[in-house]
Amino acid sequence: MPDSSSASVPSAHEATAEVLKNAALSTESGSSKSSDAADESALEHLNVDSSDDADSALGDMAPVPSTYSATSSIYHYVEENGRTYHKYKEGKYLLPNDEAEMDRLDLQHQLWSITLFEELFLAPVKNLHNILDIGTGTGIWAIEAANKYPSAHVIGSDLSPIQPEYVPPNCHFEVDDVEDEWNYSQKFDLVHGRALVTCFKDPFFVISSALDALNPGGFLEFHDFVIPLRSIDDSLQGTAFQSWQEKTFDAADKLGTSWRNSANYSRYLEEAGFVDVVEKHFQWPINPWAKGARMKTIGAYCQENILRGMEALSMAVLTRGAGMTKEEVMELTAAAKRDVPNRDIHAYVPLIVVYGRKPE
Ligand SMILES: C[S@@+](CC[C@H](N)C(=O)[O-])C[C@H]1O[C@@H](n2cnc3c(N)ncnc32)[C@H](O)[C@@H]1O
């Protein structure tokens, strides 16, 4: 039996191969659902692995590479509490844009790839000529889309110019605030946005802008987290992790950027005028506590992602929004980090994929 203390995350290739052997675990609905429904579906699929051989499904997997991207370091930023943040529209987005965060975003991309069986989107898009990836981050999704669909043109837009310099010829990046008026000269067949729940003051504006920017029959698709993290039992209650997430998400609310809006995406799409709105739910166990090789792989990646992301998520939010000092945030985060690998805490990240079609 492998030593559980040295259990490690597989490389993307190994993980994907492992995952492809296993069945998909998702639920789907054709209309709006509440976040409670997301919770319900999670309960059906996540079972605690109580066997002694809890790590066997992780086998001989390779450790997480320390760097996932070779991105250019030439970008503008402002420094705060040891992290860097975007300069354009300074202060608007609350997570950093430094190398550590870029590496984490690329790791998180692997998690999404495993979750969606390497599909970049789930909407039944026809005639894929123009794609827009809003809040593109390191641009990893946009670059993969450009490689996969060489006859399409892909634009990635973001507040931070942190995308690589050398990209496929059918891909380009722009610095833009997606909450400003959209001025694209062409119409899109797909507008995609991933992990943007922490970004917008007015998600309905973004969704309405996407509707205007699409060709008739085109799709808007979001892949996102449903905040807060939950557990299948009461094992999250009273933990330092629970205290960390409550403080962080409450402080974000106070700063006027609610991080809890993804549960409303389907409703917003329908209210904006999208039709055939589909919502699907997935879960990432926070560590390899859940039964089954697929969930163990996802859990191993997720644990790494959370450990790398906690300070990034909470530093600006708690110092700007809750009056905490850097040291206080570090202390709170350090205590919460100790809970993340604890397999007695049966917590998971609820995920949502929502897409809708612009009427013909
Ligand atoms: C959590 S990252 C996700 C990046 C990418 N979509 C991914 O999944 O890897 C969110 C990104 O949205 C960008 N962002 C936040 N607010 C934005 C806005 N108002 N307009 C454009 N981009 C924004 C941030 O700069 C950041 O790169």
The ligand as an SDF file (V2000), in Angstrom:
LIG
                    3D

 27 29  0  0  0  0  0  0  0  0999 V2000
  -10.1830   33.3400  -11.2890 C   0  0  0  0  0  0  0  0  0  0  0  0
   -9.5120   34.0320  -12.7250 S   0  0  0  0  0  0  0  0  0  0  0  0
  -10.0650   32.8940  -13.9810 C   0  0  0  0  0  0  0  0  0  0  0  0
   -9.2120   32.9480  -15.2310 C   0  0  0  0  0  0  0  0  0  0  0  0
   -9.6480   31.9980  -16.3480 C   0  0  0  0  0  0  0  0  0  0  0  0
  -11.0060   32.2500  -16.7810 N   0  0  0  0  0  0  0  0  0  0  0  0
   -9.4810   30.5660  -15.9370 C   0  0  0  0  0  0  0  0  0  0  0  0
  -10.4740   29.8780  -15.7180 O   0  0  0  0  0  0  0  0  0  0  0  0
   -8.3250   30.1240  -15.8460 O   0  0  0  0  0  0  0  0  0  0  0  0
  -10.5230   35.4420  -13.0340 C   0  0  0  0  0  0  0  0  0  0  0  0
   -9.9630   36.3620  -14.1010 C   0  0  0  0  0  0  0  0  0  0  0  0
  -10.9440   37.3410  -14.4340 O   0  0  0  0  0  0  0  0  0  0  0  0
  -10.3010   38.5780  -14.5900 C   0  0  0  0  0  0  0  0  0  0  0  0
  -11.2820   39.6470  -14.3300 N   0  0  0  0  0  0  0  0  0  0  0  0
  -11.8070   39.9820  -13.1270 C   0  0  0  0  0  0  0  0  0  0  0  0
  -12.6880   40.9830  -13.2920 N   0  0  0  0  0  0  0  0  0  0  0  0
  -12.6840   41.2990  -14.6040 C   0  0  0  0  0  0  0  0  0  0  0  0
  -13.3650   42.2870  -15.3820 C   0  0  0  0  0  0  0  0  0  0  0  0
  -14.2180   43.1280  -14.8110 N   0  0  0  0  0  0  0  0  0  0  0  0
  -13.1130   42.3380  -16.7020 N   0  0  0  0  0  0  0  0  0  0  0  0
  -12.2340   41.4780  -17.2810 C   0  0  0  0  0  0  0  0  0  0  0  0
  -11.5660   40.5320  -16.5910 N   0  0  0  0  0  0  0  0  0  0  0  0
  -11.7910   40.4440  -15.2700 C   0  0  0  0  0  0  0  0  0  0  0  0
   -9.1620   38.5540  -13.6010 C   0  0  0  0  0  0  0  0  0  0  0  0
   -8.1620   39.4820  -13.9430 O   0  0  0  0  0  0  0  0  0  0  0  0
   -8.7150   37.1080  -13.6770 C   0  0  0  0  0  0  0  0  0  0  0  0
   -7.6950   36.9380  -14.6200 O   0  0  0  0  0  0  0  0  0  0  0  0
  1  2  1  0
  2  3  1  0
  2 10  1  0
  3  4  1  0
  4  5  1  0
  5  6  1  0
  5  7  1  0
  7  8  2  0
  7  9  1  0
 10 11  1  0
 11 12  1  0
 11 26  1  0
 12 13  1  0
 13 14  1  0
 13 24  1  0
 14 15  1  0
 14 23  1  0
 15 16  2  0
 16 17  1  0
 17 18  1  0
 17 23  2  0
 18 19  1  0
 18 20  2  0
 20 21  1  0
 21 22  2  0
 22 23  1  0
 24 25  1  0
 24 26  1  0
 26 27  1  0
M  CHG  2   2   1   9  -1
M  END
$$$$
